[in-house]
Amino acid sequence: MKVTVVGAGAVGASCAEYIAIKNFASEVVLLDIKEGYAEGKAMDLMQTASLNGFDTKITGSTSDYSKTAGSDICVITSGIPRKPGMTREELIGINAGIVKSVSASLIEHSPETIIIVVSNPMDTMTYLVHKTTGLPKHRIIGMGGALDSARFKYRLAEALDAPISDVDGMVIGGHSDKGMVPLTAHATRNSVKVSEFLSEERLNQVKEDTKVGGATLTKLLGTSAWYAPGAAVSGLVQAIACDQKKMYPCSTLLAGEYGLDDLCIGVPVILGRNGIEKIVEIELSDAEKAHMSESAEGVKKTNGLLEL
Ligand SMILES: NC(=O)c1ccc[n+]([C@@H]2O[C@H](COP(=O)([O-])OP(=O)(O)OC[C@H]3O[C@@H](n4cnc5c(N)ncnc54)[C@H](O)[C@@H]3O)[C@@H](O)[C@H]2O)c1
C-alpha cells in the first residue's frame, strides 16, 4: 500500500505521521514545492520510527512526481490555509490552480489511484477534481465531515461531561461554517439519544460550537488546525487501505441522492478498497433537509466561482 501526500505543511505532515503510526501502509511519499521541505519532514518523521514502533517507509520529494508513481491513494493538502477572520471560500483563487495541476500530475503517474481532497474550500476543490480529471466518482473523496464529526463528538462529550468513547454523532453538509449540518437528533450516548440528557438550548450551543470549530482554532493558532485534520485523513486512508467498509461522512459527487445533483457535499458513505463503495441515504427531519439544501446552495455558489 503506497500513499502519496501532496503538501508537506501542517496538515500533510500530520496526516503522514498518523498513517505511519497506525502502521498499515508500506510507503508514504510526501511531496511539496518548497525545496527540501518534504525531504526534511520525511527524514524527521522517519527518525520517530524506532521510537513510535512503525515500519512504514516515509520519503520526501520536491516536485518530482515520478517518486509518487503507482500510489494506491493520493491525498491533496497543498494550498494556502486560512488566517483568522477568513472563510474557507476565500481561498479559492489560489487553491483552485494548485489542486488542478497537482491532481493532473498525480494521475499521470498513478492512473489507478484514489484521490482524497483536503485543500479548502474542500467541497468545491473535490468538484474541481471531478470536472478536470474524469476519474470515476468513487475514486474522488473530499475530507471534511470526518473532521467535523470528530469536533461534534468533542463538543457533545464536553456538554454531557462524558468520555468521548461514550458519544456518537455525525456532521453532514458542506465543510463551511454555515454549511455544516450536525445531526443532533441522531447523536447518542451509548445508544441513548443525547436529547435525553441535554436541553434544546444546550444542544443548539453544541451545534453552533461545532460549526465554528475550525474558525475557533484558527483564531487561537493564527492558522488552521492540523492534528485533528491529519488524524481524520488517516482514518479515511486506513478505511480504504484495509478495506474496512467503515461509514464516514465524505464529500462526494451526488446525482439525485438527498434530492441534490451536480455538486460534491458531505453525506455518509461506505469506504473500502474501491474508495466510495456506497452512498448511504438516511432519513432527515424537515429542519435538517432545509439546512442541507441551504448548505448545497452555498456550495454551488462557490462552485460557480471556478473557471471550468
Ligand atoms: N478539509 C479539511 O477538513 C481541512 C482541514 C484543515 C486544513 N485544510 C486545508 O488544507 C490545506 C493545507 O493546510 P496546511 O495548514 O497544511 O497549510 P500549510 O501552509 O502548512 O501547508 C501547505 C503546503 O502546501 C505546499 N504547496 C503549495 N503549493 C503546492 C504545489 N503546487 N505543489 C505541492 N505543494 C504545494 C506549501 O509549500 C505548503 O508546505 C489548506 O487549504 C487548508 O485550508 C482542510
The ligand as an SDF file (V2000), in Angstrom:
LIG
                    3D

 44 48  0  0  0  0  0  0  0  0999 V2000
  -10.6780   19.6330    4.6190 N   0  0  0  0  0  0  0  0  0  0  0  0
  -10.3600   19.8970    5.8800 C   0  0  0  0  0  0  0  0  0  0  0  0
  -11.0210   19.4300    6.8160 O   0  0  0  0  0  0  0  0  0  0  0  0
   -9.1550   20.7500    6.1760 C   0  0  0  0  0  0  0  0  0  0  0  0
   -8.6710   20.8680    7.4950 C   0  0  0  0  0  0  0  0  0  0  0  0
   -7.5410   21.6620    7.7130 C   0  0  0  0  0  0  0  0  0  0  0  0
   -6.9190   22.3210    6.6490 C   0  0  0  0  0  0  0  0  0  0  0  0
   -7.4330   22.1970    5.4010 N   0  0  0  0  0  0  0  0  0  0  0  0
   -6.8130   22.8470    4.2460 C   0  0  0  0  0  0  0  0  0  0  0  0
   -5.6380   22.1250    3.9060 O   0  0  0  0  0  0  0  0  0  0  0  0
   -4.7290   22.9950    3.2140 C   0  0  0  0  0  0  0  0  0  0  0  0
   -3.3450   22.8900    3.8440 C   0  0  0  0  0  0  0  0  0  0  0  0
   -3.3450   23.4440    5.1400 O   0  0  0  0  0  0  0  0  0  0  0  0
   -1.9860   23.4850    5.9940 P   0  0  0  0  0  0  0  0  0  0  0  0
   -2.3430   24.0490    7.3160 O   0  0  0  0  0  0  0  0  0  0  0  0
   -1.2880   22.1850    5.9000 O   0  0  0  0  0  0  0  0  0  0  0  0
   -1.1580   24.5850    5.1570 O   0  0  0  0  0  0  0  0  0  0  0  0
    0.4290   24.7300    5.0990 P   0  0  0  0  0  0  0  0  0  0  0  0
    0.7130   26.0910    4.5530 O   0  0  0  0  0  0  0  0  0  0  0  0
    1.0460   24.3560    6.4070 O   0  0  0  0  0  0  0  0  0  0  0  0
    0.8850   23.6200    4.0330 O   0  0  0  0  0  0  0  0  0  0  0  0
    0.5440   23.6920    2.6830 C   0  0  0  0  0  0  0  0  0  0  0  0
    1.7300   23.1760    1.8930 C   0  0  0  0  0  0  0  0  0  0  0  0
    1.3650   23.0980    0.5170 O   0  0  0  0  0  0  0  0  0  0  0  0
    2.5470   23.3600   -0.2290 C   0  0  0  0  0  0  0  0  0  0  0  0
    2.2100   23.6900   -1.6060 N   0  0  0  0  0  0  0  0  0  0  0  0
    1.6940   24.8430   -2.1110 C   0  0  0  0  0  0  0  0  0  0  0  0
    1.5390   24.7330   -3.4440 N   0  0  0  0  0  0  0  0  0  0  0  0
    1.9520   23.4910   -3.8000 C   0  0  0  0  0  0  0  0  0  0  0  0
    2.0380   22.7830   -5.0290 C   0  0  0  0  0  0  0  0  0  0  0  0
    1.6500   23.3390   -6.1730 N   0  0  0  0  0  0  0  0  0  0  0  0
    2.5160   21.5290   -5.0050 N   0  0  0  0  0  0  0  0  0  0  0  0
    2.9060   20.9460   -3.8570 C   0  0  0  0  0  0  0  0  0  0  0  0
    2.8600   21.5670   -2.6510 N   0  0  0  0  0  0  0  0  0  0  0  0
    2.3900   22.8270   -2.6270 C   0  0  0  0  0  0  0  0  0  0  0  0
    3.1960   24.5080    0.5280 C   0  0  0  0  0  0  0  0  0  0  0  0
    4.5710   24.6620    0.1920 O   0  0  0  0  0  0  0  0  0  0  0  0
    2.9710   24.0700    1.9710 C   0  0  0  0  0  0  0  0  0  0  0  0
    4.0770   23.3710    2.5020 O   0  0  0  0  0  0  0  0  0  0  0  0
   -5.3700   24.3910    3.2850 C   0  0  0  0  0  0  0  0  0  0  0  0
   -6.0590   24.6870    2.0980 O   0  0  0  0  0  0  0  0  0  0  0  0
   -6.3380   24.2610    4.4540 C   0  0  0  0  0  0  0  0  0  0  0  0
   -7.3820   25.2080    4.3860 O   0  0  0  0  0  0  0  0  0  0  0  0
   -8.5270   21.4250    5.1520 C   0  0  0  0  0  0  0  0  0  0  0  0
  1  2  1  0
  2  3  2  0
  2  4  1  0
  4  5  1  0
  4 44  2  0
  5  6  2  0
  6  7  1  0
  7  8  2  0
  8  9  1  0
  8 44  1  0
  9 10  1  0
  9 42  1  0
 10 11  1  0
 11 12  1  0
 11 40  1  0
 12 13  1  0
 13 14  1  0
 14 15  2  0
 14 16  1  0
 14 17  1  0
 17 18  1  0
 18 19  2  0
 18 20  1  0
 18 21  1  0
 21 22  1  0
 22 23  1  0
 23 24  1  0
 23 38  1  0
 24 25  1  0
 25 26  1  0
 25 36  1  0
 26 27  1  0
 26 35  1  0
 27 28  2  0
 28 29  1  0
 29 30  1  0
 29 35  2  0
 30 31  1  0
 30 32  2  0
 32 33  1  0
 33 34  2  0
 34 35  1  0
 36 37  1  0
 36 38  1  0
 38 39  1  0
 40 41  1  0
 40 42  1  0
 42 43  1  0
M  CHG  2   8   1  16  -1
M  END
$$$$
